[in-house]
Amino acid sequence: MLNEQSYGRVSVLVAANGGVVPYGNSVVVRGSERTLVIDPSLALQKDPVGADLVLISHGHEDHLAGLRHFNAPTFAHHLDVPSVASLDTMLVQYGLGAAERAQVEHVMLNEYGIPPTRDGVTGIGDGQVFDLGDCTATVIHLPGHTPGHCGVLVEPDGFLYVADIDLTSFGPMYGDLGSSVDDFLASIDRVAAMEARWYGTFHHKGVIEGSGEFRERLGFYRDKLLSREDRLLDFLAEPRTLDAIVTHRLVYRPHVSAPYVDAVERRTAELHLERLVSAGLVINSENGSFRRA
């Protein structure tokens, strides 16, 4: 079941569970000449609009699970085209161990319906404009979550889709091998500076009206990222190994169990340690342990 919400020429197809993983909130932009669908989610059981174009914001399974229902030119940022076009490439980017990878691959194939390969995905870059007739959709490169993660600004309606800058209390996710904390922070700052009437997310929060409300929520979201570094510094009052940090957890709560958890925790810890060591706030000892400077 989907609930369609309208914002000018933009419609958001809200999943019955509000866009909680594995589902999401797909975006439709109906121009006078062409219709664009952004991030067809698992909640879609068909192409509901007769799309002329499909844009994938980034190469993660939940954002392209519904792509199998569409027969239209498909686009993604050139840095994420390999993950959109190849399940193997996507899985490699998750940094999983052999056993965990097998479990995740089973889910991708059987629950998300992701094919092993997909032909005909065209790479685009920041600033790409899709002219839909009486409106345009401009691609905004917002890396950090993945290297090619993008948003879309629809004008003249003033709808800014920010994809997985999703404003959840869980906080930003940057656990892939190609993720970057610094890039994520820069992307948050970029969208904070953009004026729009509506701001749409793929998960949970849906659509937020007004730049003031959006920036307030974005500030809390950004603070969640930085709070992980504060917690890590507290934990490093004594020397700790990377394995100990992974077990301690910066992202997930201790009771959460899933095959991807350790991989996300490890990559997240590595990224924050790199930043903190570079800033002189953490010392990397010769024995491989880390401690607060």
N, C-alpha and C positions, 0 to 999 in steps of 0.2 A: 504494500500500500504506500502511495506517495501523496503528499500534500503539496500542491503547487501554490507558491506565493509570488505575487507580481510586484515588480519595482520598475515602472516605466516599461521599456522594451525588454527588460530582464525578468526571467522567471527562475525561481529556485525550486527544484524538485526535492522536497524534504523527505527523507526516509522516515518510516513509521517510528523508528527508535530515536529520531532527532539527529541522526547522523553519527551515532556512536559506531566505532569500528566493530564489525567489518564494513558497515555501510557508510554512506556519506551523502552530502547534499549537492547534487549535480546542478549546473547552471546552464540556462538556455538564453541565448540572445537572438531575438527575432527582428531582423532588419527587414526593410521593404523589398530587398532583393535576395538575401541569403540568410539562413539560420545557422547559428554556431552553437554547438554543444561543448561544454567544458567539463571534463572529468566525469564521464559516465560511470556511475557507481554500481555496485553489486545489487542495489535495490531496483535497478531497471531490468525489466523482463523483455523489453523490446525497444526499438527506436521510437519514442513517443511523439516526435515532432517532424520526422522526415528531414534529418539534418543534412545540410550542404557541406559542412565542415565540422571536424572534431578537433579540439585542442586538449592535450594531456598536460596538466601543470607540472608533473614530474613522474619519474619512473618508479612508482610504488603500486603494489597490486590493488589497493583499495580505490585508486584513482582511475584505473583502467579496466576493472573487472567487467564493466558493462560494454566495453568496446566491441565485444564479439557480436553485438546486436546491430552494429552500424556498418553501412557500406558507403562511406564518404571519405574524402581526403583527410588524412590524420596528421597532426603536427605536434611537435614537442621541441623544447629547447635542444639544440644540437648536443649539449653535454649529457643529456639524459635520453637521447634517442636509443643508444645501445641497450639501456635497461628496459625501455618500452618495447623494443623489438626482440629481445631475447630474455627468456626466463632465467637461463643460466647466468647471464651477466647481472641480472637483478640480484640473484641469490649470492653471487660472489661479493657484491657490494655490501651484503649484510654481515660478512665476516664470520660466518657460522662454522662450527666444527662439523665433522662428517655426519655424526649421528643427528645433530640438531638440524643440519641442512636437509637430511632425508625427511624429517618430520615436517619441516616448513614447506618443502617442495610438494609433498603429498597434499597439504592444505591448499597450496596455490593451484595445483592442477584440478583437484576434486571439489573444493569449496568455492574458490574464486573463479574457476574456469579459465585460468590463464593458459594460453597455448605455449608450447615450447619456443616457437618463433612466430614473428609477425612481420610481414613484408609491407613496404609502402609507407613507412613513417618518415615524414619530411622534417628535417632539422631547421629551426628558426633561431633568431637571436633577440636580444633586448631591443625594444622599440619596433618590432614587427607590427604592422598595422593590417588588420583584416577589415576591409571596407564591406559592410553588409547592406549598403544602400543608404538609408537615412541615419545610420549610426556607425560608429567604428569601435573595434575592440583592439586595444593596444597592449602588447605583451610587455610585462614589467619583470625583468630578471631579478629574482629574490633568492640568491643562493644561501646555503648554510644547512638547511634540512637535507637537500641533495645539491650537487653542483649545478644542476640545471633547473632547480625549482623556480617557478614563475607565478606571478599574479597577472591579472588582466584588468585594465581600466576601460569601461564602456562609457562612451560619450555620445551625445550630450547628456545622457541620463545621470551621469555621476555615480556609477556603481563600480566600486573597486573590489574585485575578488582577490583575496589574499591566500587562498588555498590552505596550506598546512601551517601558516602562522595563525593558529586556530584559537588563540586566546583562552585555552582551557587552564584550569587551576593546576593541572598536571605539569604544565610548562612546556617549553620548546623541546623538540626531539631532534637530536643530531648524532645518532648512533651508528650511521653508516660509515664505511671506510672512506667515502668521499665527502663526508660532512665536515663542517667547520664552524666553530663557535664564533670566531671573529666575523666570518661572513654572515652568520645568522644575526649577530648584533647590528651589523651594517644594514642588513635587509629590514630589520625592525625599525631602525632609524629612518630608512628611506620611506617606508609606508607611513610612518608617523608624520612626515613632512608633506604628504600628499593630501590634497583637499578632495573630498568626495561627499556625496549625500548619503550613500549607503556603502557599507563595508561587509562583504560576505566571506564566510569561512566554510571549509568543507565539512568540518566536524562540529558537533555540539552546539556552539554558540549561534550558528546560523548567520542571520543578518543583523547588523547593528546600525542604527540610524544616527547620523550626526558625528562630526569629527571630534567633538569634545568627549562624548561617551566612548568612542573608539580609542582615542589616545589614552584615556584613563585606564581602560582595560588592557591596552597594549603595555602601559607602564608596569602594571602588576605582572603581566606575562614576562616582560623583560627582567623584572626583579627576581622572578623564580629561577631564571637561568643563573644569575649572579649569586643567588643564595646557595646554589650547589657548590660554588667555589668557597664560600664562607664555611659551609659544613665540612668540606674537604680539608680546609686549613685547620679547623678544630680537630679533626680526626688525626691530622699529621703532627699533633703536639708530641707524639712519640713516633719513632721510625716505623713505617709500614711498607709492605710490599704491594705491588700492583694487585696481586691475587687477594690480599687482605682488603684492599679498597673495593674491589669488585664484590666481594662477599658482604662488605659493609653496606654497599648500595648508595648511589647518589640519585638514581632516577626512580626506581620501582620500590614499593613498600616490601618489607621482608616476606609477607605472605604470598606475594604474587609469584606464580610458577608458570613458565612458558619456555619453549625451546630457544627463543631469541633473547631472553632476559640477560644472560651472562655476556653475550656478544655486545649488546647495547651498553651494558654497564662498563665493560672493558674499554670500548671505544670512547665512551663519554669521559671516563677517568683519564684516558690517555690524552684527550684533547685539553682537558682542564689542567692536567699536570704540565703539558707543554707550555701553556700560557703562564702558569704560576712559576715554573722554573725560569722562563724567559724574563719574567718581571722581577726575579730575585727573591720571590716570596717562599719558594720551596727549594730545598737542596736535594739533588739526586746523588746518593752515596755510591761508592764504588761497589758495594755489595748488592746493589740493585734496589735498595729501599729508598723511600722518600720521607723527608721530614720538613716541618715548617722551619723557615729560616729564623 
